[in-house]
Amino acid sequence: MKAWVGLSLFVVGVGTGAVGTQFIPPTFSSYMPVALQAQSEIVKGTVVRKHQDKERLLLTVSTSRGALLGTFTRQIPEINLLVEEGDEITLGLAQYAPFVHDPSIRGVMKPDHFGEHLKEDLMPDEGDSLPLDSPSTTQPLRSGSDAVDPQT
């Protein structure tokens, strides 16, 4: 009698495990930490088109394996602000498919021309000099005993 109970519990456990691996990850993956989620494939591509409905955001991504349509139903305002057409996006997927629902965004790279404009605005050209009111041109560096504390 005890052997049958043990064997039946074993069979029920194996069946539950087999069914659970198929249905639990898509249902509860949003509640699990990213480190525990089963992400077996990282897909990189360029956002070709972005469309927002009332309850979802659609991103068409051109990848090396073909086009991918990502449907986002969570964090729509945040993703809408972060991702623009022309951006390079990295998605974490359980497996590659042309239609994916709520993939995890692993990274977003803006096109290079934005970075070049920022670099030009922030960095002076080689011929430019420092402004006259710059601390390095108006105050000499002092060290040792002749250094003056500005607070005294």
C-alpha positions in Angstrom: 0.0 0.0 0.0 2.8 2.4 0.9 4.6 1.7 -2.4 1.5 2.7 -4.4 1.1 6.0 -2.6 4.8 6.8 -3.1 4.7 5.9 -6.8 1.5 7.9 -7.4 3.0 11.0 -5.7 6.1 10.6 -7.9 4.0 10.4 -11.1 1.9 13.4 -10.1 5.0 15.4 -9.3 6.6 14.6 -12.7 3.4 15.5 -14.5 3.1 18.7 -12.6 6.7 19.6 -13.4 6.3 18.8 -17.1 3.1 20.9 -17.4 4.5 23.7 -15.2 7.5 24.2 -17.4 5.2 24.9 -20.4 2.6 27.2 -18.7 4.3 28.9 -15.8 7.1 30.9 -17.5 4.8 32.9 -19.8 2.3 33.6 -17.1 4.6 34.5 -14.2 7.8 35.8 -15.9 6.9 39.4 -15.3 6.8 38.8 -11.5 10.2 37.0 -11.4 13.6 38.8 -11.1 15.4 39.3 -14.4 18.2 37.0 -13.2 15.8 34.1 -12.8 13.9 34.5 -16.0 14.6 32.0 -18.8 16.1 34.3 -21.5 17.8 32.0 -23.9 18.2 34.4 -26.8 19.4 38.0 -27.2 18.2 39.7 -30.4 19.6 43.0 -31.6 18.0 45.1 -34.3 16.9 48.5 -35.5 13.5 50.0 -34.7 11.8 50.6 -38.1 8.3 51.6 -36.9 6.6 52.5 -33.7 2.8 52.6 -33.2 0.8 53.2 -30.0 -2.8 52.1 -29.4 -4.8 52.7 -26.2 -3.5 49.6 -24.3 -0.4 48.6 -26.2 2.7 49.7 -27.9 3.9 48.0 -31.1 7.6 48.1 -32.2 8.7 46.7 -35.6 12.3 45.7 -35.3 14.5 44.8 -38.2 17.0 42.0 -37.2 19.5 39.9 -38.9 17.0 37.0 -38.9 14.1 39.1 -40.3 11.5 41.4 -39.0 10.1 41.1 -35.5 7.0 42.7 -34.1 7.1 43.4 -30.3 3.8 44.0 -28.5 4.2 45.8 -25.2 1.3 46.0 -22.7 3.3 47.1 -19.6 5.3 50.3 -19.0 4.0 51.8 -22.2 4.7 55.5 -21.4 8.3 54.7 -20.3 9.1 52.6 -23.4 7.4 55.2 -25.6 9.8 57.9 -24.2 12.9 55.7 -24.4 12.6 54.1 -27.8 12.3 56.1 -31.1 12.4 55.0 -34.7 16.0 54.4 -35.9 17.3 53.3 -32.4 19.2 50.1 -32.1 17.4 47.9 -29.5 18.5 44.7 -27.7 15.7 42.3 -26.7 15.8 39.3 -24.4 13.5 36.5 -25.7 12.8 33.0 -24.6 13.1 32.0 -28.3 13.1 34.0 -31.6 9.7 34.5 -33.1 8.3 37.1 -35.5 5.6 38.0 -33.0 6.6 38.5 -29.4 4.6 39.8 -26.4 6.2 41.9 -23.7 9.9 41.1 -24.4 12.4 42.4 -22.0 14.4 45.4 -23.3 18.1 44.8 -22.5 19.4 48.0 -24.1 18.7 50.9 -26.4 21.4 52.7 -28.4 20.6 56.0 -30.1 21.9 56.7 -33.6 25.5 58.0 -33.7 24.6 61.4 -35.1 23.0 62.4 -31.8 26.3 61.6 -30.0 28.3 63.6 -32.5 26.2 66.7 -32.0 26.5 66.4 -28.2 30.3 66.0 -28.5 30.5 69.0 -30.7 28.5 71.1 -28.3 30.4 70.0 -25.1 34.0 69.8 -26.4 35.8 73.0 -27.5 37.6 72.9 -30.8 41.4 72.7 -30.9 41.8 76.4 -31.7 39.4 77.6 -28.9 40.9 78.8 -25.7 39.5 78.8 -22.2 37.3 81.7 -21.1 39.0 84.5 -19.3 37.0 83.9 -16.1 38.0 80.3 -15.9 39.5 79.3 -12.5 42.6 77.9 -14.2 43.4 81.3 -15.8 42.6 83.6 -13.0 43.9 81.9 -10.0 47.4 80.4 -9.9 48.0 77.1 -8.2 49.6 77.4 -4.8 51.1 74.6 -2.8 52.9 74.3 0.5 53.2 77.1 3.0 52.1 80.0 0.7 48.7 78.4 -0.1 45.8 80.5 1.2 42.6 79.0 2.5 39.8 80.8 0.7 37.5 80.6 3.7 39.7 82.6 6.0 
